[in-house]
Amino acid sequence: MDCIYLNIEFGGGNLNIHEDLIGWNEFLIEMQKRFPSIDPKWHEILVQPPFERKEVVLFNRQKSRT
């Protein structure tokens, strides 16, 4: 099975969510609004080629402060 997961790290904790969860699409819309520096094509980049593991940093708070 091919599934996209997001690992969100914050304040010493983390949250893992995946595309099969209810509200996934709404979450992505809100994420893009709140973090406009995230490449809007990130999803397209991750899904090709299918079934290949890829890890991408969508947003890095440390880098955004510089």
Backbone as JSON Lines, residues from 0, in Angstrom:
{"i":0,"aa":"M","n":[0.83,-1.18,0.0],"ca":[0.0,0.0,0.0],"c":[0.88,1.25,0.0]}
{"i":1,"aa":"D","n":[0.49,2.21,-0.78],"ca":[1.2,3.47,-0.9],"c":[0.42,4.52,-0.11]}
{"i":2,"aa":"C","n":[1.05,5.17,0.85],"ca":[0.36,6.13,1.7],"c":[1.31,7.26,2.07]}
{"i":3,"aa":"I","n":[0.82,8.47,2.06],"ca":[1.63,9.63,2.44],"c":[1.4,9.93,3.91]}
{"i":4,"aa":"Y","n":[2.49,10.08,4.64],"ca":[2.47,10.42,6.05],"c":[3.13,11.77,6.25]}
{"i":5,"aa":"L","n":[2.62,12.54,7.19],"ca":[3.27,13.77,7.61],"c":[3.66,13.62,9.07]}
{"i":6,"aa":"N","n":[4.9,13.91,9.37],"ca":[5.37,13.93,10.75],"c":[5.58,15.39,11.1]}
{"i":7,"aa":"I","n":[4.8,15.89,12.03],"ca":[4.87,17.29,12.43],"c":[5.54,17.36,13.78]}
{"i":8,"aa":"E","n":[6.7,18.01,13.83],"ca":[7.45,18.14,15.07],"c":[7.24,19.54,15.62]}
{"i":9,"aa":"F","n":[6.97,19.62,16.92],"ca":[6.7,20.92,17.54],"c":[7.03,20.87,19.01]}
{"i":10,"aa":"G","n":[7.64,21.89,19.54],"ca":[7.87,22.06,20.97],"c":[8.21,20.8,21.74]}
{"i":11,"aa":"G","n":[9.06,19.95,21.22],"ca":[9.46,18.73,21.91],"c":[8.53,17.55,21.67]}
{"i":12,"aa":"G","n":[7.47,17.73,20.92],"ca":[6.55,16.63,20.62],"c":[6.43,16.43,19.12]}
{"i":13,"aa":"N","n":[5.65,15.45,18.73],"ca":[5.39,15.28,17.3],"c":[4.03,14.63,17.09]}
{"i":14,"aa":"L","n":[3.52,14.84,15.9],"ca":[2.23,14.33,15.5],"c":[2.4,13.68,14.14]}
{"i":15,"aa":"N","n":[1.92,12.46,13.98],"ca":[1.98,11.76,12.7],"c":[0.56,11.61,12.16]}
{"i":16,"aa":"I","n":[0.37,12.08,10.94],"ca":[-0.93,11.93,10.29],"c":[-0.71,11.35,8.9]}
{"i":17,"aa":"H","n":[-1.76,10.76,8.32],"ca":[-1.62,10.17,6.99],"c":[-2.86,10.46,6.16]}
{"i":18,"aa":"E","n":[-2.71,10.23,4.86],"ca":[-3.75,10.64,3.91],"c":[-5.06,9.87,4.02]}
{"i":19,"aa":"D","n":[-5.11,8.79,4.75],"ca":[-6.36,8.04,4.9],"c":[-7.23,8.57,6.05]}
{"i":20,"aa":"L","n":[-6.74,9.53,6.8],"ca":[-7.51,10.09,7.91],"c":[-8.6,11.03,7.41]}
{"i":21,"aa":"I","n":[-9.72,11.01,8.08],"ca":[-10.8,11.96,7.77],"c":[-10.27,13.37,8.04]}
{"i":22,"aa":"G","n":[-10.48,14.27,7.1],"ca":[-10.02,15.64,7.25],"c":[-8.67,15.92,6.63]}
{"i":23,"aa":"W","n":[-8.05,14.91,6.01],"ca":[-6.72,15.08,5.4],"c":[-6.71,16.26,4.43]}
{"i":24,"aa":"N","n":[-7.64,16.28,3.5],"ca":[-7.64,17.35,2.49],"c":[-7.86,18.72,3.11]}
{"i":25,"aa":"E","n":[-8.73,18.81,4.09],"ca":[-8.95,20.07,4.78],"c":[-7.69,20.51,5.53]}
{"i":26,"aa":"F","n":[-7.0,19.54,6.12],"ca":[-5.74,19.84,6.81],"c":[-4.73,20.41,5.82]}
{"i":27,"aa":"L","n":[-4.6,19.81,4.66],"ca":[-3.63,20.29,3.67],"c":[-3.96,21.7,3.2]}
{"i":28,"aa":"I","n":[-5.23,21.98,3.01],"ca":[-5.63,23.34,2.6],"c":[-5.24,24.35,3.67]}
{"i":29,"aa":"E","n":[-5.53,24.03,4.92],"ca":[-5.2,24.93,6.03],"c":[-3.68,25.06,6.2]}
{"i":30,"aa":"M","n":[-2.97,23.96,6.03],"ca":[-1.51,23.98,6.14],"c":[-0.91,24.93,5.11]}
{"i":31,"aa":"Q","n":[-1.41,24.87,3.9],"ca":[-0.89,25.74,2.84],"c":[-1.2,27.21,3.12]}
{"i":32,"aa":"K","n":[-2.35,27.48,3.72],"ca":[-2.71,28.86,4.08],"c":[-1.78,29.4,5.16]}
{"i":33,"aa":"R","n":[-1.52,28.56,6.18],"ca":[-0.72,29.02,7.32],"c":[0.78,29.04,7.03]}
{"i":34,"aa":"F","n":[1.2,28.21,6.08],"ca":[2.62,28.13,5.73],"c":[2.78,28.29,4.22]}
{"i":35,"aa":"P","n":[2.58,29.5,3.71],"ca":[2.6,29.71,2.27],"c":[3.95,29.44,1.62]}
{"i":36,"aa":"S","n":[5.01,29.35,2.42],"ca":[6.33,29.06,1.84],"c":[6.48,27.6,1.43]}
{"i":37,"aa":"I","n":[5.55,26.74,1.85],"ca":[5.6,25.33,1.43],"c":[5.3,25.25,-0.06]}
{"i":38,"aa":"D","n":[6.15,24.56,-0.78],"ca":[5.96,24.39,-2.23],"c":[4.6,23.76,-2.48]}
{"i":39,"aa":"P","n":[3.72,24.42,-3.23],"ca":[2.39,23.86,-3.48],"c":[2.42,22.55,-4.28]}
{"i":40,"aa":"K","n":[3.56,22.23,-4.87],"ca":[3.67,20.99,-5.65],"c":[4.32,19.86,-4.86]}
{"i":41,"aa":"W","n":[4.43,20.02,-3.54],"ca":[5.11,19.01,-2.73],"c":[4.47,17.63,-2.88]}
{"i":42,"aa":"H","n":[3.15,17.6,-2.96],"ca":[2.45,16.32,-3.07],"c":[2.82,15.62,-4.38]}
{"i":43,"aa":"E","n":[2.82,16.36,-5.46],"ca":[3.17,15.79,-6.77],"c":[4.6,15.24,-6.76]}
{"i":44,"aa":"I","n":[5.5,15.95,-6.09],"ca":[6.9,15.51,-6.01],"c":[7.01,14.2,-5.24]}
{"i":45,"aa":"L","n":[6.26,14.09,-4.14],"ca":[6.36,12.89,-3.29],"c":[5.78,11.64,-3.93]}
{"i":46,"aa":"V","n":[4.77,11.76,-4.74],"ca":[4.08,10.57,-5.25],"c":[4.74,9.95,-6.48]}
{"i":47,"aa":"Q","n":[5.79,10.57,-7.0],"ca":[6.45,10.01,-8.18],"c":[7.88,9.63,-7.87]}
{"i":48,"aa":"P","n":[8.34,8.48,-8.24],"ca":[7.56,7.36,-8.73],"c":[6.78,6.69,-7.59]}
{"i":49,"aa":"P","n":[5.67,6.05,-7.94],"ca":[4.83,5.43,-6.91],"c":[5.58,4.33,-6.13]}
{"i":50,"aa":"F","n":[5.23,4.19,-4.89],"ca":[5.74,3.15,-3.98],"c":[7.21,3.33,-3.62]}
{"i":51,"aa":"E","n":[7.8,4.46,-3.96],"ca":[9.18,4.73,-3.57],"c":[9.16,5.61,-2.32]}
{"i":52,"aa":"R","n":[9.95,5.24,-1.32],"ca":[10.0,6.03,-0.09],"c":[10.75,7.34,-0.35]}
{"i":53,"aa":"K","n":[10.12,8.43,0.05],"ca":[10.75,9.75,-0.06],"c":[10.47,10.51,1.22]}
{"i":54,"aa":"E","n":[11.45,11.28,1.63],"ca":[11.27,12.15,2.8],"c":[11.64,13.56,2.38]}
{"i":55,"aa":"V","n":[10.76,14.5,2.69],"ca":[10.95,15.89,2.31],"c":[10.59,16.77,3.5]}
{"i":56,"aa":"V","n":[11.39,17.77,3.78],"ca":[11.06,18.75,4.8],"c":[10.22,19.83,4.13]}
{"i":57,"aa":"L","n":[8.98,19.97,4.56],"ca":[8.09,20.97,3.98],"c":[8.29,22.35,4.59]}
{"i":58,"aa":"F","n":[8.58,22.39,5.88],"ca":[8.76,23.65,6.56],"c":[9.74,23.45,7.7]}
{"i":59,"aa":"N","n":[10.7,24.35,7.81],"ca":[11.67,24.29,8.89],"c":[11.66,25.64,9.6]}
{"i":60,"aa":"R","n":[11.15,25.66,10.81],"ca":[11.02,26.92,11.55],"c":[12.38,27.6,11.7]}
{"i":61,"aa":"Q","n":[13.42,26.82,11.96],"ca":[14.75,27.41,12.13],"c":[15.2,28.13,10.87]}
{"i":62,"aa":"K","n":[14.99,27.52,9.72],"ca":[15.39,28.15,8.46],"c":[14.54,29.36,8.15]}
{"i":63,"aa":"S","n":[13.27,29.34,8.54],"ca":[12.39,30.46,8.23],"c":[12.73,31.7,9.05]}
{"i":64,"aa":"R","n":[13.46,31.53,10.13],"ca":[13.83,32.68,10.99],"c":[15.07,33.39,10.48]}
{"i":65,"aa":"T","n":[15.8,32.77,9.57],"ca":[17.05,33.39,9.1],"c":[16.81,34.34,7.96]}
